[in-house]
């Protein structure tokens, strides 16, 4: 009985880790941030390396695709284009080290 329970517990922990892929740790600007000035860089950071395949910035009547490096990394930094006041949304797509496709978005406002 104990062997079965230990095996079941190990399977659950392994399954939970597999489902996590490479979770998003933080963005800068943070999701929902209200900024006094335009950011110089846009940061997307994950718990584990991920290969981003697309990052776009939309807002205030403009859309820009941010240059995506080809390499996998946990931390991705992009030079922010010159942004006027307004609400912006960053959408990203990538592939985690375990092969799963991941997507996400965050937004920020410049006063």
DADAUR-V445300 format. One record per helix or strand of 3 or more residues. SS is the DSSP state (H for helix, E for strand). FROM is the first residue (numbers start at 1). TO is the last residue. If there is no record, write none. Layout:
ss=SS from=FROM to=TO
ss=SS from=FROM to=TO
This chain:
ss=H from=2 to=20
ss=E from=24 to=28
ss=E from=33 to=35
ss=E from=41 to=59
ss=E from=62 to=65
ss=E from=73 to=79
ss=E from=86 to=96
ss=E from=101 to=110
